């Protein structure tokens, strides 16, 4: 990884911080909404799920519709979807195993309920759920963003579409980037000052790290 390029992009990120903030602050609001509403033991799991994901906007439903399909499947098979989420958040089980079992389980349910539609529960969507559950451990993920950022900072990995190993490599890269960002007190102050009572404050800076990575590739 080219740390000089990280330093360069960090200065650019700070210079454009106000504009990026306006475009991306919804992510911190989405995390706050989730933290305020999530209760896996809710008597009305589907309504709780819908309320928890209400502000995710294009983190989930953009070109495709993982949130819409997830909720529609929960309306028909609530307890099965609840059990899949119990599985997904079980940190004693290997991460990739959880991701694949969740994906296979929801695909099976969705194929039964909506045989002519996809479930859209891919790596991106599942990493959103995991990041919302454990914001101090996981990072929002997009395959295209990962590819573009790797090229921008000369990171020595070649992602391949749909491969499980992308997730581990992405998480490792994010940790390296986060370790660089937290050294910059000016950046941390900018970040802290933008967080109000409607936002989740990510004290471990994982969401800030993803925001930086996304900004490098898009802003």
N, C-alpha and C positions, 0 to 999 in steps of 0.2 A: 504494500500500500504506500502510495506517495504522500508523505505527511506534509510536504510543501504545498501540494495541491489542496489538502484538507485545510491548511492555514489560509490559503488564498480564498477558498470558497466560504470559509468562516467569516472572513472580512466582508465579502460580498453579501452574505446572509445578513449580517448586522446592518450593512448599509441600506438594505432593502427591507428591513425588519417590519416597518410599519405597514407596508403594502402586503407583504406575505401574511402578516397577522390578520388583516381584514379578510383575506381569502381562506385562511386555514383555522381560525379560532374555533370554528364549529366542532373541530375534533375534540377539543378540551371540554366543550359543552356536551358533546355526545358521551364522553366518558363519565362526566358528572351525572348525567341522566341515567346511565346504566347503573352506576354505583348507588344511586338513590332508589332505584326501582327493583333491582334484581333480588329475587328470593326463590330459589329453586324448589322450595317446599310449598310454594303458594297453592292454595286450593284451586285457583284459576290460573293454571300455568300459562296458557296461551295468551290471556290478557296481560299477564305480568311480562311475558316475553315481548309482546308488542310494545308495551310501555317502556321497557328497558332499552329497546333498540330504536325508539321513536325518533331520536335526533341523529342517527348515524348517517343520514343522507347518502352521499355517494361513496362512503366507506363500504357500503353494501349494495344498495340499489342504484346503479348508474347505467351502464350499457346493458348489464344483465340484472337478474332480480333474485339474489339469494335470500334476502330478508323476506320478500313477498312469498317466495316458495316455502321458506322455513315455517312461516306463520300459517300458511294454508295447510301445510302438512300437519302442523301441531293441532289445528282445528279438528282434523280427522283422526289423528292418532296421538293425542296429548301425552299419555303416559309413556309411550314408546319414545317420543322425542325428549321427554324429561329424562328418561333413563340414558339416552345418548349423551345428554349434557352432563349427567353425573359421571359418565365414563370420561368425557372430554376433560373435565377439570380435576381428575384424579392424578395428582402429581406423583404418586407412587408408581405409576405406569409409564413406560417409555413414551416420549413425546410423539414420535412418528407412528407408533402403534396406535395411540389414541386418535391421532388425526385420521389415519386410514380406517379405523373401526367406526369412527363417527361418520366419515364420508360414505363408507359402504352401507352403514345402517340407514342413513337418511336417504341414500339413493334407492335402497330397496323399498322403503316406505313410499317415497315419491313415485317410483315406477308403478306401484300398486294403485296409488291415488290418482296420479296424473300420467298415464302411460304415454301421452303425446308431448310431454314437456320434460325439460331437464330440471334437475334439482338445483343446479348452480352452486352446490356446496364444494367449492374448490379450495386450494391452499389459501388463497387470498381471504375468502370469507371465513374460513376456520381460524386463521390467524387473527382476524378481527375479534372473534369471540374470545379467543385465548388472551388477547391483549386487554380486552374489557374486563375479563375475570382477574387477570394478574398483570396489571399495568407496570409493575416494577420488575417484571421478568421477561415479558415478551414484547414484540414490536410489530406494528402494522406492516403488512407485506404486500408488495405487488411485483410480479415477475418482471414486467417491463421496466419498472423503476429500478429494480435490482440490477438488471442488465446495463441500463444506462449509467447508473452510479459507478458500477465496477469499471466501466470504460473511462469514466471521468477521473478516477483516482488511481488507476493502474493496479487494481486488486487482482491477485493471481488466482482466479477461479473462473471457469466457463460454465455459466448456468445452462441447463437444458430444460425446455418446457415440460412441466409436470413432474419432474424428478424430485423424489423425496429429499435427496441430499441438498437441494437448494435451500431448504429451511434451516438446517444446521449451519450451513455456510453463511447464510444471511444473518442469522442470530450472532454468529461469531464476529462477522464484519461490523454489525451494529455496536457490539460491545467495544470494539477498537475505536470506532468513531466517537461513541459516547465518552470514552476515557479522554479523548482530546477536547471535546466540547466543554466538559466540566472544569477544565483548567482555565477557561476564559471567564473571569468574574464579570466583565462588562456584558457578555452575552447572558449570563445567568441573571444579572440584574434586569436586563430588558425582558427576559422571560418572566421573571417573578412579577414585574410591574404590570404585565398585561393580564394576569390571572385575577378575575373577580369572583364574586360569590356564585356566579352561574357556571363556573368552570372547575374542572378537576385540576388540582395542583399536583403534577407528577414530580414528586420530590426526588425520584431517582433519575429523572430526565430521559426516560425511554421515549416518551411521546415527542419531546423536543428533538431527540436524535432522529426519529423518523421524519419529523417535519423538516429538519435540515437536509436529510437525504433527498426527500421529495423536492425541496426547493432547488437543490443543485440540478436536478434533472428537468424541472419544469419552469422555474422562475428566473 
